[in-house]
Amino acid sequence: MRVLFLCLISFLSIYAKNLVSVSIAPQAYFVKQIAKDTLEINIVIPPNANEHTFEFKPSGILKLEKSDIYFTANLEFEKIWILKLKDNLKNTKIISTQNSIDLISLQEHSKHHHHGDDPHTWLDPLLAKTHAKNITLALIEQYPQNKAFYEQNLESFLKELDELNLQIQALFKHTKNKYFLVYHPSWGYFAKRYHLSQIPIEIEGKEPKPKDLAKLTKLIQKEQIKAIFVPKGASNNTIKAMASNYNLKIIELDHLPSDYKNELLKDAKNIASVLQ
């Protein structure tokens, strides 16, 4: 019996996967393309959760403590919680997948006044390549025995991202209108890459004031806006009222896609469809 028990422990120790954590689903997708099935990946923000108001539960903190690496994405909750959990994460490397990316301010992305930097760099496929490279470097440092495997997978993934960029580029090649209306300003890097301009309804995470709505009304009429793009599952009175008042379609976009390649292409097609 004791021999069987020891054999079981030995088997589990050989085949147990190392754990890494990521903040959001797109990062998990990137890690998966590079590490394949060699790692267990913990996604901190669950599906349909709000990354701006997210708070850790004890079970989530425990998973972070057990992680070899925690890949961050410059989100608001990280800045608050990493300081709180500093003593808990002594054995966890905290690495930003946005290293060497120049973040752009929210103000630069939109016609409204916003504070702070926009973290949504992953929605630009070419900036996603930098995320992938940063992940690969960190994984090689942590698990050097897999270096060749990770580098080979990275090379394949970078080619896929280049192809995705060309596919999206083609969608906007002949678009006449460059402005698209979004509820939350997540699509600034995407817009910049494809020479578009997002018009956000939400102002610094708050509902627009009457003077802001007046400006939006003029832009909607001037640019002949046909739709409001909203985060997955979002619905509120402002969205419904604007859609009704200006005869706008409400179309969902997923700014935290778990199936990154397919979902981003689908979202790009949705945006392109109203800009013709």
Buried (B, 14 or more C-beta within 10 A) or exposed (E): EEEEEEEEEEEEEEEEEBBBBBBBBBBBBBBBBBBEEBBBBBBBBEEEBEBEEBEBEEEBBEBBBBBBBBBBBBBBBBEEBBEEBEEEBEEBBBBBBBEEBEBBEBBEBBBBEBEEBBBBBBBBBBBBBBBBBBBBBBBBEBBEEBEEBBEEBBEEBBEBBEEBBEBBBEBBEEBEBBBBBBBBBBBBBBBBBBEBBBBBBBBEEEEBEEEBBEEBEEEBEEBEBBBBBBBEEBEEEBBEEBBEEBEBEBBEBBBBBBEBBEBBBEBBEBBBBBBE
